[in-house]
Each structure stands twice: as structure tokens, then as C-alpha cells.
């Protein structure tokens, strides 16, 4: 056999071994990638809650609940990524609704701090306002707080929109247009102007002898702290 033919066979065998090695490496990369995707899914999917029980909000109107003529208004400046804000929603807000909002003594307003913690915070605020177009602001507010461990991205925004019963095409159009970006930014500007240093911050306002009074509650304080401030304001106004 000529040296040329021997070399050709050796080259062919070497090329075959190299192809097999490449295929093995590609196979291993595929297995690793698939494993990473499965791990990510295992971490993310359990945190994606779509079966949230929505609290009843009296006289709900967009981001406001309660009697429009209530003697006290509480305005919250919050962030959907803020764990303390989530604690307030879970622990204190239901008691406020029961004792003060349903009884007509307090009107409650939710405002975001825009992108206070991240760009995702801003998108979440916009999403809640888009849901408000379909009279589902508070339902979307609740499902966002129920999913604080999940990524705030369009896939999840759409899943939650479906879960709360929104027209998902209208919701997506609202989000794609960034229809409420200016509103969410204005929330943050107003909060900054009022001196908000952290979330949640609450401004309790009422009128006494024609002059507006303000009491500030900072942080996710226990219900008793709100009770003290509200009862104090009611006493100032001579309301039992």
C-alpha cells in the first residue's frame, strides 16, 4: 500500500474520531443546558401563583377604595417588589378595611413609587394601572404581591392578567404602549416631593377647621399604630 493511501486512511480515522468527540461534547452541552432549564423551571414555577384569593374592596374605583366622602384619606406610597409592603397587604390592610374603610371612616389610595427598587417595579406599577382600565386594579395589586418571588416580566404579567379575568389582548396593548409609565413616574415624583424615604409610607390626611392636617406612618407598622393615628384624627374632628 502506498504511503499516500496509508496517510489517507489515518486521516480518515482521525477525522472520524474528532467528529465523534465533537458529537459527544455537543451532547453533554445539551444535557447541561436542559438540566439548567429544568432547575430554573423548578425554582420559578412554584412561585408563580395564579389562584390568589382576592380581598373584597368596598367602593373600589381604580386605585382607590372606600367612601369618597370619608373624613380621613390614607395614601400609601409602595413598591410591588418591597417585602415590607407585602407584609402590610397581608397583615394590616385587611384590618383597616374591616374597621375603618368599610365603616366609611377612611378612604384608601394606593400609589406606587415608580421604579423605586428596579425597572421591574415600574413595569409592575404600569401593569396594575392597565388592569385598572378593566376595573381589576385591586385584583392585580393582590396577585402581584402574592408573587413577589417571581420575575416581573411580560410572560408572567400576561399569566396574571388571565388569572384575574382581564381581556388579555387589551392588557397587552396597554403594556406595549407603556400607557401608564407617566402616571407611575408621577407617583414617584409626588412621593419624593412629600419626603418619602422608604416604602411603604402612609400619609393620613383630614381637614380640621378648614385646614388640612397630615399624619405620617412610616414602614409596615402593626395595625395598632394605624389605629392610634386614625382614632386620634377622628377625635380631633369630634367623630366617634
N, C-alpha and C positions, 0 to 999 in steps of 0.2 A: 504494500500500500504506500502510495506516495506521501511525503511529508505534508503536502498541501491538504490531502484528504484527511490525514490524521488530525491536523490542526483544525480543520473544519468541523470534525466530529467533536473534538474537545470544546470548541467554541459553542457548538450547539448544546452540548450538555451543560456548559456553564451558563448559557443564556436561559436554559430551561430551569436550572436551579435558582437563578436570580428571579425569574418570573414567579416561581413557587414561593420564594421568600417574600416577594412583594405582595402576593395574594394573602399570605399569612399575616403580614403586617397590617394590610387593609382590613382583614377580618377582625384582628384584635382591636383596631381603632373603632370599627363599627360596634363591637361588643361594648367597649368602654363608653362610647357615645350613647348607646342605648341604655346602658346602666345609669349614666348621668341623668338622662331624661326621666327614667323611672324614679330615681331618687328625688329629682325636682318635683315630679308629679306627686310623689308620696308626701313631700313636705308642704306643697301648695294646696292640693285639692282638699285635704281635710279641713283647711282653714277657710275654704270658700263656702260660707253659709248662705243658703238661699231660702231657708224655711223659718226666717225670723218671725217671731210673734210681735205684731205692731201694737204699740200702746195707743189707746184712744186719746185723741187730742180734741178738747172742746173748742168749738168755733174755730177750727183750723182754717187759715187763709194764707196760702203760700208759706212764708217762714214765720208766721205769727199764729199764736193760739190764745184763746181766752176772750173775754168780753172786751170789745173795742173801747167801751166806756169805763173799764176798770179803773179804780183810783190810783193804782200803782202799776208801773210798767217796769219789767225786768228785761234788760237787753244783755244777752250773752255774747261775748266775743270768744270764738272757739276755733278749733282746728281738728279736722277729721283724723289726723294722724296722732293726736295728743291723747296719751293714755289717761291722763287726769280728766280730760273732757269726757272720755268714755266712761270713767268711773262715775262722774256726775250723772250722766244719762241713765246709768244702771241703778244707782243707789238713791239719788236725791231728787231727780226730776219727777219720778212717779209720786213722791210725797207732796211736792209742790203742786202738782196737778190736782191731787186729791183734796188738799186742804185749802188751797188758795186760788188756783186757776178755775177749777170747776165751780167754786163758790162765788166767782165774779169779782174777787178782790185784786187779782193780779192778771195782767196781760203779759205774755212772754214772747220775746222776739229772739230768734237765733240769727246771728251774723257770723260769718267766717272771718278769719284773719288772712284771707287770700293764700299766698304761698308762704305762710309763716314758717313752716317746718321744711317744706320741699315743694318742688313743682307739682308733685302728685297731690299735695294738699290743695293747691289752686284748682287742679282738674276735678277733684272731689267736690269742692265748693260749687264749681260750674255745673257738675252733674246733678247736684241736689236742686239747683235752681232750674235746670232743664226739666227735672221731674216735677217741679212746682208748676210748670206750664200745664201739666195734666192733673193738677190737684193731688200730687203724690209727694210733696216736699217732705213731709214728716216720715212717711214710709221709707223713702230713700235715705233720709237722715239716719233712721234707725238701722237700716241694713248696712250702711257704711260703717257705723260704729260697731256693729256686730262682726265686721270683717276687718278689724284693724290689723290683723296679722297677714292679710292677703295683699298682693300687689295691686296698686290703684292704676290699672291700665284699661284700655278700651275693651278688651275681651271680658274682663270682669265687670266693668261698668254696664256692658250690654247684658250680661247674665243677671245682674241685679235688677236692671230695668225690666227684664222679662219676669223676674220673680215678684216684683211689686205690681205687675199688671199694666205696665206702660205700653203705649204704641211705640215699639222699638225703632221703627223707621223714623218717626218724628223725633224721637230722643236722639238717635244717631245724627240726624241732620243738625239738631241743636248743638250737639257736641262738636261736630265737624266745623261748624261755623264759629265756634268759640263765642257763642251768642251772649254768654254771661260772664265773660272774662272781665269786662269793665266793671260790672257790678261787684264781683268778688274782689277786684282790686280796690274799689271804693270802700268796701267793708274794711279792708286793711288800713286804708288811709284814715278813715274815721276813727278806727280803733287806736291808731298811733297818735292821732290828734288828741284823743282822750287820755293818753298816757298809759295805754295797755303795755305791760311789761312781760306778760306771760299768759298762757291760756290754761284753763278758762278764766276770764274776768267778767264780772257781772256788775252792771250799773242799774241800781234801783232808783227810779225817779218818781216823784209825785209833786203835786202843787199844794203849797200852803200859803194862804193869804195872798194869792196871786203870784207867788214866787216859786220857781221850780227848785226843788231840793233833790240832792243826789247822795246816795249811799253806795259805797263800792265794796264788793265782796271779791276777794282775790283767791283763786285756786278752787279746787274741788272740796269746799268746806262741807262738813256734815249738815244735815237738814236743820239741826238746832241753830246753826249760825244764820241760816236764811230766815228761820222762824223769828229769831230775835230782831233782825233788821226789819222784817215785814211788819211784825207786831208793833215795833217802835214807830214806824211810819204811820201805821193806822191809828195809833194812839195820838200822834201829833195832829192828825186830821180829825180826831174825835170820832173815829169809826171803830165799832166793836168787832 
